[in-house]
Amino acid sequence: GAVVSQHPSRVICKSGTSVKIECRSLDFQATTMFWYRQFPKKSLMLMATSNEGSKATYEQGVEKDKFLINHASLTLSTLTVTSAHPEDSSFYICSASVSGGRQETQYFGPGTRLLVL
Amino acid sequence: AQTVTQSQPEMSVQEAETVTLSCTYDTSESDYYLFWYKQPPSRQMILVIRQEAYKQQNATENRFSVNFQKAAKSFSLKISDSQLGDAAMYFCARYNTDKLIFGTGTRLQVFP
């Protein structure tokens, strides 16, 4: 149980285009989902907390207009990287907490590798 | 700052041996949660073990156990009978109010 999927697993795009990454909880409902960014050989950096039906909460230094988050249902959150540039190239990971369950335990998706040319 | 520190960037162990990964943290809270996550080359984050701060008993999960020292704010992970499949990055994390704060990670190599 508690499986989280991400799509796509990897994407290559041209500079200036927008890319959408989906995060789905497959066998549970998730009121809260989280988006992280991970640079090579580095730790996970929380970008934002996504709450179903409300606006995401962004961490300091993360541009909300650059990284659009939508959490339209209890099983789906999306991250859109708008007007992507090469410096946005990274590994993006989402996680989810079980609704009504232990909010402190997060289940992670397999990640999405973004390369902006 | 509420930080999580992993002072060992890399560790190595021989197969079947035991290895301990260190983690210290900073917090002003009395009740919190601590985690160890494993990230193999696939980069999928896998929950290894979880400890609730109000519980004095150290958590164990098969070959994985922790040494939780609340007063010292220390939370080390012991891997017994190491296997080749244990090779990965290991991240210590603390749940702070509503989010996880991760350490910088320890890369574990397992030699046959």
Interface residues (C-beta under 8 A of the other chain):
Chain A: F34 Q38 K42 S43 L44 L46 T49 F91 I93 S95 Q103 E104 T105 Q106 Y107 F108 P110 G111
Chain B: Y33 F35 Y37 S42 R43 Q44 M45 I46 L47 R50 F91 Y95 D98 K99 L100 F102 G103 T104 G105
